[in-house]
């Protein structure tokens, strides 16, 4: 399948640079056999008692760091954690700029008592750094010296600011490890959660630590040649049992975000039975994929030629999603991480 099928023109002015306030007043486009314009606060009226919302409880870390190799300035964005080194130091794959200034065994200093050694390099600016701190001791230094790793399409003169520290974290954030937010979860407020509870719509969480690779464009001409990034996920046995019980009673599984969907689909058997999961997934969902467990998908509006637009096209149909995005552009919807949301019906359920 050709990558060009997933390309479209997007005016820059529709890209959101701050979230809607209040969050639950973000626009919500219902996508099925027709398009319906709503607000997030309307969500309880669009789904049914007995349905189950599945959120991602990963927590974004301040993963963008500025340091120096000698006198040369270096910026790195952590994107995937590796097992500690032999001496117990934290190890992370990073995207480095400019990576060409770094050689194996170089030391990058971020602050007094806070440095890392270049352990490996890959094409595309990827650099494996071995820090001089154990994994748990690294986080306080990230909090002090790092910045929230905003996507490249959100422009700030000095990078992320104090407001982003709150705006780019979901209310469900619990387990540290993501370097990008599961942004479909940014729209939920106390009053929206109360309304969902009152309607008899339950929710639970799983964990997928979102990597910066989620923003990488697909550069190959044919999707079969694309190498998908991997991410670490966890589903415990209690969560799996609850989801299986909801399905057995006829309730629908609603993934809040593409990250939740990808982990659910990675952990599900062909018959839709969900199993506990603890490890990496590099699932790449494109049109033709047979969904096993997710019935509805809540998700923001994604970049052209991105793996996420390919995923939603697999879920709701490429022609339908292209038309939905045109509808959204014409009707003032805001795009990307801080933007509005869509509720997608599965194409084979229509």
Backbone torsions as a table, in degrees:
resi	resn	phi	psi	omega
1	UNK	NA	133.9	-174.3
2	UNK	-82.1	138.6	-179.2
3	UNK	-62.8	-31.6	-178.1
4	UNK	-59.5	-22.6	179.0
5	UNK	-62.9	-20.3	-174.4
6	UNK	-106.9	18.4	179.1
7	UNK	-96.4	148.0	174.7
8	UNK	-160.8	159.8	179.6
9	UNK	-85.0	131.9	178.9
10	UNK	-129.5	115.8	178.0
11	UNK	-62.7	136.6	-176.7
12	UNK	-61.9	-28.1	-175.6
13	UNK	-70.8	-11.2	178.8
14	UNK	-88.7	-3.9	179.4
15	UNK	-77.2	125.0	-178.8
16	UNK	-80.8	135.3	178.3
17	UNK	-110.1	-7.6	170.5
18	UNK	-144.0	152.1	178.1
19	UNK	-74.0	161.6	175.2
20	UNK	-63.8	147.9	178.3
21	UNK	-131.2	117.8	-1.0
22	UNK	-71.9	158.4	-173.4
23	UNK	-56.6	-38.6	-173.8
24	UNK	-77.8	4.2	173.8
25	UNK	-98.5	7.7	171.1
26	UNK	-59.2	147.2	177.9
27	UNK	-68.4	149.7	179.1
28	UNK	-132.5	116.8	177.8
29	UNK	-98.2	116.2	176.0
30	UNK	-85.2	123.7	-174.0
31	UNK	-117.7	109.7	175.8
32	UNK	-143.1	-129.9	174.6
33	UNK	-71.0	-16.7	172.6
34	UNK	-142.8	170.7	179.4
35	UNK	-104.5	133.5	178.1
36	UNK	-129.1	132.9	-178.2
37	UNK	-93.8	126.8	-179.5
38	UNK	-139.4	-174.4	168.4
39	UNK	-117.0	160.4	-179.8
40	UNK	-58.5	-33.2	-179.3
41	UNK	-63.1	-17.1	178.3
42	UNK	-82.6	-5.1	-172.8
43	UNK	-53.2	-41.9	-179.1
44	UNK	-58.5	-25.6	179.4
45	UNK	-83.6	-11.3	-176.0
46	UNK	-99.2	-11.7	177.3
47	UNK	-125.3	-178.8	-165.5
48	UNK	-120.9	151.3	170.7
49	UNK	-55.7	138.1	-177.0
50	UNK	95.6	-15.5	173.3
51	UNK	-71.3	158.5	-177.8
52	UNK	-128.5	121.8	175.1
53	UNK	-88.2	131.9	-179.8
54	UNK	-115.9	113.8	-178.7
55	UNK	-102.3	159.9	174.4
56	UNK	-101.0	120.2	-176.1
57	UNK	-97.7	22.4	174.9
58	UNK	-66.0	151.9	-179.4
59	UNK	-116.3	129.0	-179.2
60	UNK	-74.2	134.0	176.6
61	UNK	-100.8	153.8	176.5
62	UNK	-72.5	83.8	-163.8
63	UNK	-92.3	-1.6	-178.5
64	UNK	-99.7	122.0	-174.9
65	UNK	-125.6	144.7	172.4
66	UNK	-113.4	131.8	-179.3
67	UNK	-145.4	-167.3	-179.8
68	UNK	-139.9	141.1	165.8
69	UNK	-107.1	103.1	-169.5
70	UNK	65.7	-120.5	177.9
71	UNK	-101.5	-2.5	-177.3
72	UNK	-84.0	129.3	178.3
73	UNK	-74.9	137.8	-179.4
74	UNK	-133.6	136.4	171.2
75	UNK	-118.1	133.1	178.7
76	UNK	-128.3	147.5	172.8
77	UNK	-122.0	114.5	177.5
78	UNK	-64.5	139.8	178.8
79	UNK	-137.9	-16.4	177.2
80	UNK	-156.3	125.7	-179.5
81	UNK	-83.4	141.1	176.2
82	UNK	-113.8	165.4	175.5
83	UNK	-57.1	149.7	-178.5
84	UNK	-58.8	159.6	176.7
85	UNK	-73.1	175.5	-177.0
86	UNK	-62.0	-26.4	177.9
87	UNK	-95.5	9.8	174.4
88	UNK	90.5	3.1	-178.7
89	UNK	-76.0	147.4	177.3
90	UNK	-66.5	143.5	177.9
91	UNK	-129.5	129.9	-179.9
92	UNK	-135.3	138.1	164.5
93	UNK	-75.1	138.2	-178.7
94	UNK	-133.0	159.4	165.1
95	UNK	-98.9	119.5	-174.8
96	UNK	-109.2	143.2	175.8
97	UNK	-135.1	124.0	-11.1
98	UNK	-84.8	124.9	-176.9
99	UNK	-64.8	-26.3	-176.7
100	UNK	-66.0	-16.4	178.2
101	UNK	-81.1	-8.0	-175.4
102	UNK	-104.2	136.2	175.2
103	UNK	-122.2	162.1	178.1
104	UNK	-55.2	137.8	178.5
105	UNK	74.7	1.2	172.8
106	UNK	-63.0	150.2	176.1
107	UNK	-106.1	127.4	174.7
108	UNK	-106.3	122.3	-178.4
109	UNK	-103.9	125.9	-179.0
110	UNK	-102.3	-30.4	178.5
111	UNK	-169.5	173.1	176.2
112	UNK	-60.2	126.8	-179.5
113	UNK	74.3	15.6	-176.6
114	UNK	-141.5	98.7	-178.0
115	UNK	-147.5	172.8	-179.9
116	UNK	-150.5	152.5	178.7
117	UNK	-106.3	140.1	176.8
118	UNK	-73.4	115.4	-176.1
119	UNK	-100.5	-29.1	-179.3
120	UNK	-160.6	158.4	177.1
121	UNK	-135.7	143.2	174.3
122	UNK	-124.8	172.3	174.7
123	UNK	-66.4	158.8	175.2
124	UNK	81.4	15.1	176.1
125	UNK	84.3	10.8	179.0
126	UNK	-82.6	130.8	-178.2
127	UNK	-134.5	131.1	175.6
128	UNK	-91.1	119.5	179.5
129	UNK	-107.5	134.8	173.7
130	UNK	-105.5	111.8	-176.3
131	UNK	-81.6	161.9	179.4
132	UNK	-93.5	20.5	-180.0
133	UNK	-131.2	145.2	173.5
134	UNK	-63.9	158.3	-176.4
135	UNK	-51.3	-47.2	-177.1
136	UNK	-69.8	-30.0	179.5
137	UNK	-80.3	-14.7	179.2
138	UNK	-70.4	-35.8	-171.9
139	UNK	-59.5	-43.4	177.6
140	UNK	-59.1	-33.7	177.7
141	UNK	-70.6	-36.8	175.4
142	UNK	-63.6	-41.0	179.3
143	UNK	-61.8	-36.4	-177.0
144	UNK	-81.6	-40.3	-171.1
145	UNK	-110.5	-15.2	-177.3
146	UNK	-91.8	168.3	174.7
147	UNK	-125.1	155.9	176.7
148	UNK	-60.3	133.6	-175.5
149	UNK	-83.3	73.2	179.8
150	UNK	-60.6	146.9	176.6
151	UNK	-59.7	156.3	-175.3
152	UNK	-64.9	-19.2	-178.2
153	UNK	-85.5	-6.7	173.7
154	UNK	-97.1	114.5	-171.9
155	UNK	-96.2	127.5	171.7
156	UNK	-133.3	136.0	-177.9
157	UNK	-58.7	-37.8	-177.3
158	UNK	-117.7	28.3	-177.3
159	UNK	80.8	-164.1	-177.8
160	UNK	-64.8	152.1	-178.9
161	UNK	-117.6	-175.1	-177.1
162	UNK	-61.3	-35.9	-179.9
163	UNK	-64.6	-36.4	179.0
164	UNK	-64.2	-28.6	179.3
165	UNK	-59.1	-30.9	175.1
166	UNK	-93.0	-44.1	-174.5
167	UNK	-62.6	-33.8	-173.1
168	UNK	-98.1	26.3	176.8
169	UNK	-130.9	132.3	-178.3
170	UNK	-83.5	161.6	178.5
171	UNK	-67.3	-15.2	-178.0
172	UNK	-94.7	-3.2	-173.6
173	UNK	-59.9	126.5	-176.4
174	UNK	-139.4	-46.5	-172.6
175	UNK	-106.6	118.5	-175.3
176	UNK	-68.2	142.4	174.9
177	UNK	155.2	-14.0	-179.3
178	UNK	-86.0	149.9	172.6
179	UNK	-118.8	13.4	170.3
180	UNK	-150.9	143.6	-176.6
181	UNK	-80.3	146.6	168.5
182	UNK	-77.5	85.8	-159.8
183	UNK	-69.5	-18.1	176.4
184	UNK	-65.4	-17.8	179.5
185	UNK	-89.0	-0.6	-177.7
186	UNK	-74.8	-12.0	-170.8
187	UNK	-90.4	1.2	-168.7
188	UNK	-96.1	129.5	-178.9
189	UNK	-117.8	172.7	176.7
190	UNK	-58.0	-45.4	-176.3
191	UNK	-69.2	-33.4	177.2
192	UNK	-69.2	-42.6	178.9
193	UNK	-63.4	-38.9	178.0
194	UNK	-64.7	-39.6	179.1
195	UNK	-65.9	-38.0	177.1
196	UNK	-65.9	-43.7	177.6
197	UNK	-59.8	-44.0	-178.9
198	UNK	-64.5	-26.0	179.7
199	UNK	-83.4	-8.5	-177.9
200	UNK	84.1	26.7	179.1
201	UNK	-104.7	113.9	-176.6
202	UNK	-87.3	168.4	175.6
203	UNK	-147.7	157.1	172.8
204	UNK	-151.9	178.2	-175.8
205	UNK	-129.8	154.8	166.9
206	UNK	-130.6	-178.9	-175.8
207	UNK	-131.4	121.0	168.3
208	UNK	-131.1	117.1	-178.5
209	UNK	-79.3	104.1	-173.1
210	UNK	-70.9	132.3	180.0
211	UNK	-100.1	160.2	178.9
212	UNK	-65.3	-16.4	176.8
213	UNK	-60.9	-17.4	179.3
214	UNK	-62.9	-21.9	-179.5
215	UNK	-94.6	-5.1	-177.0
216	UNK	-69.6	131.4	177.8
217	UNK	-71.1	153.8	174.5
218	UNK	-83.5	113.2	-172.4
219	UNK	-96.6	-13.5	-178.8
220	UNK	-81.1	157.7	179.7
221	UNK	-78.2	-28.8	-177.8
222	UNK	-122.3	134.9	-174.6
223	UNK	-61.4	-28.0	-178.6
224	UNK	-64.4	-16.7	-178.8
225	UNK	-96.1	-0.9	-177.9
226	UNK	-83.6	134.0	174.9
227	UNK	-98.1	114.5	-177.7
228	UNK	-78.1	140.5	175.9
229	UNK	-70.5	153.7	178.8
230	UNK	-105.9	152.3	-179.6
231	UNK	-138.9	155.6	-176.5
232	UNK	-96.0	131.8	-178.3
233	UNK	-135.1	159.3	-179.6
234	UNK	-142.2	130.0	168.7
235	UNK	-131.0	119.2	-179.2
236	UNK	-83.2	170.6	-173.6
237	UNK	-68.8	-30.6	178.3
238	UNK	-67.3	-41.3	177.9
239	UNK	-64.6	-44.6	179.0
240	UNK	-60.7	-43.5	-179.2
241	UNK	-64.1	-40.5	179.2
242	UNK	-63.5	-44.6	-179.5
243	UNK	-64.3	-42.8	178.0
244	UNK	-62.7	-37.1	179.8
245	UNK	-67.8	-40.2	177.6
246	UNK	-61.9	-44.4	179.4
247	UNK	-64.0	-38.4	-179.2
248	UNK	-63.9	-28.0	179.3
249	UNK	-89.1	1.0	178.9
250	UNK	92.2	5.4	176.5
251	UNK	-74.8	155.1	-178.8
252	UNK	-97.7	144.2	177.5
253	UNK	-95.0	119.3	-177.2
254	UNK	-112.6	110.1	177.9
255	UNK	-79.6	125.3	174.8
256	UNK	-93.9	92.1	179.8
257	UNK	104.9	152.7	179.3
258	UNK	-66.7	-27.5	179.8
259	UNK	-67.6	-44.8	177.3
260	UNK	-62.0	-41.5	179.7
261	UNK	-62.2	-44.7	-175.4
262	UNK	-65.2	-36.8	178.9
263	UNK	-72.0	-41.2	177.4
264	UNK	-59.7	-45.8	-178.9
265	UNK	-68.4	-30.8	177.8
266	UNK	-68.3	-32.6	-173.5
267	UNK	-96.4	-3.4	-175.7
268	UNK	-92.7	141.6	170.5
269	UNK	-72.9	169.1	-179.2
270	UNK	-60.6	-27.1	179.2
271	UNK	-86.6	4.6	177.7
272	UNK	90.7	1.1	176.8
273	UNK	-74.4	127.8	-178.7
274	UNK	-90.9	135.7	177.7
275	UNK	-114.4	153.9	172.8
276	UNK	-56.0	152.3	-175.1
277	UNK	-141.8	138.1	177.1
278	UNK	-153.8	98.1	-177.9
279	UNK	163.1	-156.0	-176.7
280	UNK	-102.5	148.4	171.0
281	UNK	-132.9	138.6	173.5
282	UNK	-126.2	32.9	-178.2
283	UNK	-58.0	133.8	-179.0
284	UNK	-122.5	105.7	-172.7
285	UNK	-99.4	118.8	-179.7
286	UNK	-131.8	165.2	-179.8
287	UNK	-50.8	135.0	-173.8
288	UNK	107.4	-16.8	177.4
289	UNK	-66.9	138.7	178.3
290	UNK	-98.3	108.6	-178.1
291	UNK	-70.7	140.6	-171.7
292	UNK	-106.5	-26.9	-168.1
293	UNK	-141.7	-33.2	-175.4
294	UNK	-83.5	129.3	-178.3
295	UNK	-99.2	-35.7	179.5
296	UNK	-136.2	153.0	-178.8
297	UNK	-132.5	124.7	169.4
298	UNK	-98.7	126.0	-175.5
299	UNK	-157.6	151.6	175.8
300	UNK	-74.8	-176.9	-179.5
301	UNK	-95.8	131.7	-165.3
302	UNK	-107.6	170.2	-177.6
303	UNK	-72.3	147.6	170.9
304	UNK	-62.0	147.2	177.2
305	UNK	64.6	15.1	-178.5
306	UNK	-93.4	156.9	176.5
307	UNK	-63.5	-25.6	-179.7
308	UNK	-75.0	-38.0	174.7
309	UNK	-67.7	-32.2	174.8
310	UNK	-64.8	-39.7	179.5
311	UNK	-63.6	-48.6	-177.8
312	UNK	-66.9	-29.8	176.2
313	UNK	-68.6	-35.9	174.6
314	UNK	-65.3	-35.5	-175.5
315	UNK	-75.9	-48.5	-172.5
316	UNK	-110.1	-6.3	-179.6
317	UNK	104.5	131.9	-175.9
318	UNK	-62.7	-48.7	-178.6
319	UNK	-62.2	-41.1	-179.7
320	UNK	-64.3	-41.3	-178.7
321	UNK	-71.7	-36.5	175.7
322	UNK	-61.9	-42.2	178.4
323	UNK	-67.4	-38.8	179.5
324	UNK	-63.4	-40.6	-179.3
325	UNK	-68.2	-36.6	175.9
326	UNK	-64.9	-40.6	175.7
327	UNK	-59.8	-44.2	-178.6
328	UNK	-64.0	-43.2	179.7
329	UNK	-62.6	-44.5	-177.8
330	UNK	-69.5	-23.9	-173.9
331	UNK	-108.7	21.0	169.1
332	UNK	77.1	22.0	175.4
333	UNK	-72.0	149.0	179.7
334	UNK	-100.6	137.6	-169.6
335	UNK	-104.9	159.9	171.2
336	UNK	75.4	-157.2	-163.6
337	UNK	-56.9	-44.0	-179.5
338	UNK	-94.1	12.0	-173.2
339	UNK	-92.7	-161.6	-176.1
340	UNK	-83.0	-176.6	-169.5
341	UNK	-127.6	164.3	174.2
342	UNK	-135.1	149.0	175.0
343	UNK	-114.2	112.0	-171.6
344	UNK	-103.6	130.3	170.4
345	UNK	-84.8	142.2	178.8
346	UNK	-71.4	133.3	-173.0
347	UNK	-59.0	-39.3	-177.1
348	UNK	-80.1	1.5	174.2
349	UNK	-101.9	-6.1	-178.4
350	UNK	-84.9	NA	NA
